[in-house]
Amino acid sequence: MPVGGRAAAGATALAGLAALIGGAGLGLAYAAADDWGGALDAFDPYLLRVARFTLWQALLSTLLSVLPALFVARALARHPRLPGRALILQLFAVPLALPAIVAALGVLALYGRAGFLAELLEGLGRTGWPGIYGLAGILVAHVFFNLPLATRLLLESLESVPNDQWRLAAQLGMGGRASFRFVEWPALRAALPGVAGLVFMLCATSFTIVLTLGGGPRATTLEVAIYQALRFDFDPARALALTLVQVALTAVVVLALARLGAAMTGDASLPVAPRRPVTRRPAESAANLALIAAALVFVAGPMAATVLAGLGADLMRLAGEAAVRRATATSLVLSALAAALCLVLAFALVAARRALELARGPLAAPTLFERATDAGAGLVLVVPPLVIGAGWFILLREAGDVFAFAPVMVVTVNAAMAMPFAVRAIRPAYDAASARHERLCLSLGIAGWTRLRLIDWPSLRRPMAMAYAFAMALSLGDLGVIALFGSDAVETLPYLLLARMASYRTADAAGLALLLGMLCLALMIVSDRLARAR
Amino acid sequence: MTGPAGAAIRLDAVRFAYPGGAPVRFDAAVEAAEIVAVMGPSGAGKSTLLALIAGFETPASGRILIGDSDVTGLPPARRPVSMVFQENNLFAHLDVAANVGLGRSPALRLDAADRQAVAGAIERVGLAGKAARLPQALSGGERQRVALARVLVRDRPVLLLDEPFASLGPALRQEMLALVAELHAERRMTVLMATHQPEDAARLAGSILFLADGTVAGTGAAATFLSGGGPQAFSRYLGDRRIDVARPRENDRDHGIARKTP
């Protein structure tokens, strides 16, 4: 079996990831050796409170995102020919590509103390809108991100129900409730642990939203506390304690979810065109449409606010600023590199996992190595980018000028951070293509580069392009690592944006947010088009 | 329960096209209680025809009549039709009894009489003792038997079979065809069966509806068609699989040679 090449590629990718995470661990170990007493002292009530808040907000965010998403996804599945359905789904893909800092500004522009909603209320004679800092702001922003994400993922699981089953349900005369019970819920239930887990992880490790919307020590998560410990207090001992708690928490959650979702298998069925007969009563249709409309307003609101607020800024002056131009160029180059590295990593892991699975046969248990290629993607979520950044920050401080390493750190950490998404995009297509072509390739002797070019690439082009766009957009808008490593010498757009926000240049920030949002969006649209064109 | 006798089916100038697909136009009449094999090359429109009759797709124009009533605008559940697909006929998380029971009540609210009917149907298709199994514990043939049991408890005048036995081996297929023949003898429903296998048509069908390029290219007695007496296009479609229906086992390609005795 030609397992060797693909397994070696996977091993290399894993080694790279291990080096990245291991280096961070080394840095933290160094800090511990330096001041272990300080690290122990850091396990104080403050840390406990921060940890509790981290979990609490993640739990609430997950519930508020996934529960409505179940019903929105179902409503969309039951209206396969709704006018504008494709547009809604595209709009729901935007938050995933939208930088957190842009969304945070959008939420503030809409619901903030000086936002559009406050203006509206004032116009109606009601003053004193309290704004949206703290837990409420964090929740709104998290739901803004994760409701559309969960909806799309759950809808995907519904679309994987064979078309014949929808037909059967229609023929048997199943109404909304029976159809939910027999057709939709089994598909949703299978996807639910994975989706809820992903959302929980994203919220538990969310940094930018909490940094910009938390608004104080009462609403601080572990990640933000780590950042503050390193960047403002220069307290590696405290950062170490916080990091350990963060990693332990996320590891526990990931393990629990792996238990819960163990029966989940990646579906290899081809996407069916949503052409199915659905029997709906008028009342159900009305409820579905109202639900979709509400979700649409909630998701589109902050986006519209971003655009409106951005257009209010002096865009021409901003575009002429040298700092803005330099930050834009830096952002584009670094994110392009990060996305390329991300795809290489993801593809190596996906191909290795499949090759190892084939080599062992369906009956044998997966080896540790195969599991590593499988869970390698999830591992990055356990060790959040900011934690990796923190470890390297401490380590590199000993090696010289920390800030000189900014480009390397941003590219590698962002690539690793985006990898789970790339794996999600590539793996089903790769496994499906492999299931169809593996034996044929073996019998015809097509292997290695030829196989990649002739057999794998055509079926992977679209998911790869999508993954590249997502990876680049994610990295373009990331504020995790650059917040630690950024300086006047290496500024990305999000870093510049944060600086303008911090110095209360709100109009500038809104203009930059519009620019950054547009860049990410354009990227996604272009790549989507490229992927569609044959 | 004797069940309703079959209903006649008529398609009047039915036009339809999938988005981006080639348009089809069907004119056809099937008599009540007949068994008709729907044959034709892949892409000729066999599945489309069945989907239109079942109501999964709505014609752009034209009328579909079942019995005396126009069903063109009716949703699938309100049509007097049951359908068996090639696969995915069963809900994987429901046991055999529940899958059959759905034919009685789509919300699975079954009274004692329903349960009895379900048990009877499961026994009738030869799955006695397997009512509590999940589909994954059944063979391919057994799954299709469950689908047929559901057809029995639904008891509709029209049965549509969309290549239902295409993925079964020859012996199993023979068994399933025999079962369909028996059920038809008991219930006298009208059966439309899409198939590529001349043997299926020879075994079951009284007549053949031949489709080509999205339209009905010929109809006639199965015996005539299968022995080479149908339209030229149908004989080309058959190739060398011509069958003398009187002796279905024999694949006598050329009657002239077969008759020559040494």
Interface residues (C-beta under 8 A of the other chain):
Chain A: P162 D164 Q165 R167 L168 A169 A170 Q171 L172 G173 M174 G175 R177 A178 R181 F182 V183 P186 R275 R276 P277 T279
Chain B: Y18 A51 A54 G55 F56 E57 P75 P76 A77 R78 R79 V81 S82 M83 F85 E87 N88 N89 F91 A92 H93 L94 L102 G103 P106 A107 L108 R154
